[in-house]
Amino acid sequence: MPEKPSTMPPVFRFAPSPNGYLHLGHALSALLNDDMAKTARGRLLLRIEDIDITRCRPEYEQAIHEDLRWLGIDYERPVRRQSEHTDAYRAALERLKAMDLVYPAFMSRGEVKRFVADQEASGKPWPRDPDGALLYPPDDRKLSRAEAEARIADGDQHVWRLDMAKALATANSELSFIETGPAHAGTLTLDPAIWGDVMLWRWDAPSSYHLSVVVDDALQGVTHVVRGLDLFAATPVHRLLQTLLGLPAPIYHHHRLIVGEDGRKLSKSQGDTALTALRAAGLSPLDIRRRLGLG
């Protein structure tokens, strides 16, 4: 069951990745976190999720601070940067290894696509996760420890994945969570198995989003996670990891997404409605709030 609310001041966090300029969707998330923290007389943290070293850049991180300052959002210091705390994520991974709940996975994306294509060509439909990605095939999960260790010793590129079936059997509990967002309010129980064997550690980046976010939220004492609806489906995976690692469950609030004129979610990579551009065009913070329907 979800953790009972704490008597300590509630803790909210805004956790962007510096892989592009913030847009209106990020502004909505940041402003909601700030508004809700103030209403609850709580604390607001900023966390820079910069573990993807191939995409994150210092200029984007600096722009995050500038945009938040322009919006009138203050947050506690020091700011947590994920790139400075990889030891904490590795320690969590090692705990899961000791519980025999993760395994090294060696198939590349291309190999997974070819495997699935062969399966579907023979009339066997292959499952996808909620984001539409192919679930990882079971072959590597069947490797013996000796075989896996030998491949690692030979330098075979690999990631670490959660053995979902083993993890669910080990958790052996109802993975419910409290949701206060308008789309799905209530005490909810969702099945993380729809994600298959999720990746927890990448060869090209320390940790993955799923692992680092639950570790960070616990270490920072976050009690309320306010984020977009695009992450709602990932919540049962996070609840599973929290249960396995003995971490508390925050209250979740998934807010509406801001979409463009074509109906798609705004994207950093395309520079959609970047706050830097809107500011340069003469819009004020109040204009942003009105445009987001926040009054």
C-alpha positions in Angstrom: 0.0 0.0 0.0 1.1 3.6 -0.5 3.0 5.3 2.4 0.8 7.3 4.9 1.2 11.0 4.5 4.0 12.5 6.6 3.6 15.2 9.2 6.7 16.9 7.8 6.2 19.7 5.3 5.4 18.3 1.8 8.2 18.3 -0.7 7.6 18.9 -4.4 10.2 18.8 -7.2 10.5 20.0 -10.8 13.0 17.7 -12.6 13.8 18.7 -16.2 16.5 17.3 -18.4 18.9 19.8 -20.0 18.6 18.3 -23.5 16.8 21.3 -25.0 15.1 24.6 -24.1 12.1 24.5 -21.8 8.7 24.9 -23.5 5.2 25.7 -22.5 4.7 22.1 -21.3 7.6 22.4 -18.9 6.3 25.8 -17.7 3.0 24.2 -16.8 4.7 21.5 -14.8 7.0 24.0 -13.0 4.3 26.5 -12.2 1.9 23.7 -10.9 4.7 22.4 -8.7 5.4 25.9 -7.4 1.7 26.7 -6.9 0.9 23.4 -5.1 4.0 23.7 -2.9 2.9 27.2 -1.8 -0.7 26.1 -1.2 0.5 23.2 0.9 3.2 25.4 2.6 5.7 22.9 1.4 9.2 22.9 -0.2 10.1 23.1 -3.9 13.2 21.4 -5.2 14.8 21.6 -8.6 16.5 18.5 -9.9 18.6 18.5 -13.1 18.2 15.1 -14.7 21.4 15.1 -16.8 22.4 11.4 -16.9 22.1 11.3 -20.7 25.5 12.7 -21.3 25.1 12.4 -25.1 22.2 14.9 -25.2 22.5 17.2 -22.1 24.4 20.5 -22.5 25.5 23.2 -20.1 23.8 25.9 -22.1 20.4 24.2 -21.7 21.0 23.8 -18.0 21.8 27.5 -17.6 18.6 28.3 -19.6 16.5 26.3 -17.1 17.6 28.5 -14.3 17.0 31.6 -16.4 13.5 30.5 -17.4 12.5 29.6 -13.9 13.8 32.9 -12.6 11.9 34.8 -15.3 8.7 32.8 -14.4 9.2 33.9 -10.7 9.8 30.4 -9.4 12.2 30.0 -6.5 13.6 26.7 -5.3 15.9 25.4 -2.6 19.6 25.2 -3.0 21.8 23.3 -3.7 20.2 21.9 -6.8 20.7 18.1 -7.3 22.4 17.1 -10.5 22.0 13.5 -11.3 25.4 13.3 -13.0 27.0 13.9 -9.6 25.2 11.1 -7.8 25.7 8.0 -10.0 27.1 6.0 -7.1 23.6 6.1 -5.5 22.0 4.6 -8.7 24.7 2.0 -8.9 24.2 1.0 -5.3 20.5 0.5 -6.1 21.4 -1.6 -9.1 23.8 -3.7 -7.0 21.0 -4.4 -4.5 18.8 -5.7 -7.3 21.6 -7.8 -8.6 22.1 -9.3 -5.1 18.4 -10.2 -5.2 18.8 -11.8 -8.6 16.2 -9.5 -10.1 18.2 -8.1 -13.0 20.2 -9.6 -15.9 22.6 -8.4 -18.6 20.9 -7.9 -22.0 23.0 -8.0 -25.1 20.6 -7.5 -28.0 20.9 -4.2 -29.9 17.8 -2.4 -31.1 18.4 -3.7 -34.6 18.6 -7.3 -33.3 15.4 -6.9 -31.3 13.6 -5.5 -34.4 14.9 -8.4 -36.6 13.9 -11.0 -33.9 10.4 -9.5 -33.7 10.0 -9.3 -37.5 10.8 -13.0 -37.7 8.2 -13.7 -35.0 5.5 -11.6 -36.6 6.3 -13.0 -40.1 5.4 -16.4 -38.7 2.1 -15.1 -37.4 3.0 -14.4 -33.8 2.1 -10.8 -32.9 4.7 -9.2 -30.5 3.7 -7.1 -27.6 4.6 -3.4 -27.3 4.9 -1.3 -24.2 2.6 1.8 -23.5 5.1 4.0 -25.5 4.8 1.7 -28.5 8.3 0.1 -28.1 8.8 -3.6 -28.6 9.1 -5.7 -25.4 12.5 -7.2 -25.0 12.8 -10.8 -26.1 13.4 -13.5 -23.5 16.6 -15.1 -24.8 19.1 -13.2 -22.7 17.0 -13.8 -19.6 17.6 -17.5 -20.2 21.4 -17.3 -20.2 23.2 -19.0 -17.3 25.2 -16.8 -15.0 28.5 -18.3 -16.4 27.4 -17.5 -20.0 26.5 -14.0 -19.2 29.7 -13.3 -17.2 31.8 -14.8 -20.0 30.2 -12.4 -22.6 30.7 -9.4 -20.3 34.3 -10.5 -19.8 34.7 -10.6 -23.5 33.6 -7.0 -23.7 30.1 -7.5 -25.2 28.1 -4.4 -25.1 25.1 -4.8 -22.7 22.5 -3.1 -20.5 20.9 -4.3 -17.3 17.2 -5.1 -17.4 14.7 -5.9 -14.6 13.4 -9.5 -14.7 9.8 -8.4 -14.5 8.3 -11.8 -13.6 10.8 -12.4 -10.8 10.4 -8.8 -9.5 6.7 -9.1 -9.3 6.9 -12.4 -7.5 9.5 -10.9 -5.1 7.4 -7.8 -4.4 4.4 -10.0 -3.7 2.3 -7.0 -2.7 -0.4 -4.7 -4.2 1.5 -1.9 -6.1 -1.1 0.8 -5.5 -0.5 4.5 -5.4 -2.4 7.7 -4.6 -3.2 9.8 -7.7 -4.6 13.3 -7.4 -4.5 14.4 -11.0 -7.8 15.2 -12.6 -7.7 12.4 -15.2 -7.2 9.4 -12.9 -7.9 10.6 -9.3 -8.0 7.9 -6.6 -6.1 5.0 -5.2 -4.9 3.1 -8.2 -3.4 -0.3 -8.9 -1.8 -0.8 -12.3 0.2 -3.7 -13.7 3.9 -2.9 -14.4 4.2 -6.1 -16.5 2.9 -4.2 -19.5 6.4 -2.7 -19.8 8.2 -6.0 -20.0 11.7 -6.2 -18.7 12.5 -2.5 -18.4 16.0 -1.2 -18.8 17.6 0.0 -15.5 21.2 0.7 -16.6 22.5 1.7 -20.0 25.9 1.1 -21.4 26.1 4.7 -22.7 24.7 6.5 -19.6 24.8 5.8 -15.9 21.4 4.4 -14.8 18.1 4.9 -16.6 15.2 7.2 -15.9 13.2 4.6 -14.0 15.9 3.7 -11.5 17.4 7.2 -11.0 14.0 8.9 -10.5 12.9 6.6 -7.7 16.3 6.8 -5.9 16.3 10.6 -6.2 12.8 11.0 -5.0 13.5 8.9 -1.9 16.9 10.5 -1.1 15.4 14.0 -1.5 12.3 13.2 0.6 9.9 14.0 -2.2 6.3 13.5 -1.0 4.5 14.8 -4.1 5.4 14.0 -7.7 3.7 16.4 -10.1 4.4 15.6 -13.7 2.8 15.2 -17.1 0.3 12.6 -18.1 2.9 11.1 -20.5 4.5 9.6 -17.4 1.4 8.2 -15.9 1.8 4.7 -17.3 5.4 4.5 -15.9 4.1 4.9 -12.3 3.5 1.2 -11.7 7.2 0.5 -12.7 8.3 3.1 -10.2 6.0 1.6 -7.5 7.6 -1.8 -8.2 11.1 -0.5 -7.8 10.2 1.5 -4.7 8.8 -1.7 -3.2 11.8 -3.8 -4.1 14.2 -1.2 -2.7 12.2 -0.4 0.4 11.6 3.2 -0.7 8.6 5.3 0.3 5.8 6.0 -2.2 5.0 9.7 -2.9 1.6 11.0 -3.9 1.3 11.4 -7.6 -0.4 14.1 -9.6 -0.2 13.8 -13.4 -1.3 16.9 -15.2 -2.6 17.6 -18.7 -0.2 17.9 -21.6 0.2 21.0 -23.7 0.0 20.1 -27.4 0.7 22.0 -30.6 -1.7 23.0 -33.3 -1.2 19.5 -34.9 -2.3 17.8 -31.7 1.1 16.3 -30.8 2.9 16.8 -27.5 5.4 19.7 -27.5 9.0 18.6 -28.0 12.3 20.1 -27.0 14.0 18.7 -30.0 11.8 20.7 -32.3 12.0 23.9 -30.2 8.2 24.1 -29.9 7.1 27.2 -28.0 10.4 27.5 -26.2 10.2 29.9 -23.3 13.4 31.6 -24.4 11.7 32.5 -27.7 8.4 33.5 -26.1 10.3 35.8 -23.7 12.3 37.3 -26.6 8.9 37.9 -28.4 7.8 40.1 -25.5 5.5 37.8 -23.6 5.5 38.3 -19.8 5.2 35.6 -17.1 1.6 36.6 -16.6 1.0 36.0 -20.3 2.5 32.5 -19.9 0.2 31.7 -17.0 -2.9 33.0 -18.9 -1.9 31.0 -22.0 -1.6 27.9 -19.7 -5.0 28.6 -18.2 -3.5 29.2 -14.7 -5.0 32.7 -14.2 
